[in-house]
């Protein structure tokens, strides 16, 4: 069962990455500006490293499906659902990079009014926690999450600054 979980989660993330790459190309072709390129690269490496470490930890563990597995799966599914909602809300503006389009539209849907940066707080953090807990990769969670949060909070700061510059009403 967990091999299927790993396969589906990786496939899901690759599909979202391909959508992001397509959007990125279009936004840049239309004059969009990327902000925080170095940090985006660090975040990408951190995301892949977190997944790989959790998978490796799982592979070397004496793992049994238990309550933690189901709790982790539920947390992961909530995060994945919010990713789909965020992608649907942002549409062609959604990328894994921080790109401000020339004709960027500020999204003010209920989700974005209720939660600042729902992609980070409702998707990425629950996704990583859920993935690690599902696989009982508690060392990855304990060490990897604090490390991951450093570039994530840098990204949030960069995004806040960019949004204030481009959208006075933000």
C-alpha positions in Angstrom: 0.0 0.0 0.0 2.7 2.5 0.9 4.6 1.9 -2.3 1.4 3.0 -4.1 1.2 6.0 -1.8 4.8 7.0 -2.7 4.2 6.5 -6.4 1.0 8.5 -6.4 2.4 11.4 -4.4 5.5 11.6 -6.6 3.4 11.4 -9.7 1.0 14.1 -8.4 4.0 16.4 -7.6 5.6 15.9 -11.0 2.3 16.7 -12.7 2.0 19.9 -10.7 5.6 20.8 -11.5 4.9 20.3 -15.2 1.9 22.7 -14.9 4.2 25.2 -13.1 6.9 25.0 -15.7 4.3 25.6 -18.5 2.9 28.6 -16.6 6.4 29.9 -15.9 7.4 29.9 -19.5 4.2 31.8 -20.5 4.6 34.3 -17.7 8.2 35.0 -18.6 7.4 35.2 -22.3 4.9 37.9 -21.5 7.4 39.9 -19.5 7.0 38.4 -16.1 9.7 39.0 -13.5 11.1 36.2 -11.3 11.9 37.2 -7.7 14.2 35.3 -5.4 15.5 32.8 -8.0 18.2 31.5 -5.6 15.8 30.8 -2.9 13.4 29.1 -5.3 16.2 26.8 -6.2 17.0 26.1 -2.6 13.3 25.4 -1.9 13.1 23.0 -4.8 16.2 21.1 -3.6 14.8 21.1 0.0 11.4 19.7 -1.2 13.0 16.9 -3.2 15.4 16.1 -0.4 12.6 16.0 2.2 10.7 13.5 0.0 13.8 11.4 -0.6 14.9 11.3 3.0 11.4 10.3 4.1 11.3 7.5 1.5 14.8 6.3 2.5 13.9 6.4 6.2 10.7 4.4 5.4 12.7 1.9 3.4 15.0 1.2 6.3 12.4 1.0 9.0 10.4 -1.8 10.5 7.1 -0.3 9.4 3.6 -1.3 10.1 0.4 0.4 9.1 -1.1 2.0 12.2 -3.0 5.0 13.4 -0.1 7.3 12.6 -0.2 6.1 9.0 -3.8 6.9 8.6 -3.4 10.3 10.3 -0.5 11.1 8.1 -2.4 10.1 5.0 -5.4 12.3 6.1 -3.0 15.3 6.7 -1.4 14.7 3.3 -4.7 14.6 1.5 -5.8 17.8 3.1 -2.6 19.5 1.9 -3.0 18.0 -1.6 -6.6 19.2 -1.8 -5.6 22.7 -0.9 -2.9 22.6 -3.6 -5.5 21.8 -6.1 -7.7 24.7 -4.8 -4.8 27.1 -4.8 -3.9 26.1 -8.4 -7.5 26.5 -9.5 -7.7 29.9 -7.8 -4.4 31.3 -9.3 -4.7 29.6 -12.6 -2.0 30.5 -15.0 -0.3 32.7 -12.3 0.5 29.6 -10.2 4.1 28.5 -10.3 6.5 27.0 -7.8 8.6 30.1 -8.4 7.9 33.6 -7.4 7.0 35.3 -10.7 5.1 38.6 -11.0 3.4 38.9 -14.4 3.2 42.2 -16.2 -0.6 42.0 -16.0 -0.6 40.2 -12.7 -4.0 40.0 -11.0 -4.3 40.1 -7.3 -6.4 37.1 -6.2 -8.8 38.1 -3.5 -11.0 35.0 -3.2 -12.3 34.0 0.2 -9.4 31.5 0.7 -6.8 34.2 0.0 -8.6 36.7 2.3 -8.9 34.2 5.2 -5.3 32.7 4.9 -2.3 34.6 3.8 -0.2 32.4 1.6 -2.5 29.3 1.6 -0.1 27.5 -0.8 2.5 27.4 2.0 0.4 27.1 5.1 -2.4 24.9 3.8 -0.5 22.9 1.2 3.2 22.6 1.6 3.5 22.3 5.4 0.7 19.8 5.7 1.9 17.9 2.6 5.4 17.4 4.1 4.1 16.6 7.6 1.6 14.2 6.2 4.1 12.5 3.9 6.6 12.0 6.7 4.0 10.8 9.2 2.4 8.4 6.7 5.9 6.8 6.1 6.8 7.0 9.8 9.8 9.1 8.8 9.9 10.9 12.1 13.6 11.8 11.9 13.0 13.4 8.5 10.2 15.3 10.0 12.1 16.4 13.1 15.3 17.4 11.2 14.0 18.1 7.7 11.0 20.3 8.6 12.9 23.0 10.5 15.6 23.1 7.7 12.8 23.3 5.1 11.1 26.1 7.0 14.1 28.5 6.6 13.9 29.0 2.8 10.1 28.7 3.0 9.9 31.7 5.4 12.4 33.6 3.2 10.0 32.9 0.3 7.1 34.2 2.2 9.0 37.4 3.1 10.0 37.8 -0.6 6.4 37.3 -1.7 5.1 39.8 0.9 7.5 42.4 -0.3 6.8 41.8 -4.0 3.0 42.0 -3.4 3.2 45.2 -1.4 5.3 46.8 -4.2 3.0 45.7 -7.0 -0.3 46.0 -5.3 -0.8 49.0 -3.0 -4.1 47.5 -1.8 -2.4 44.3 -0.6 
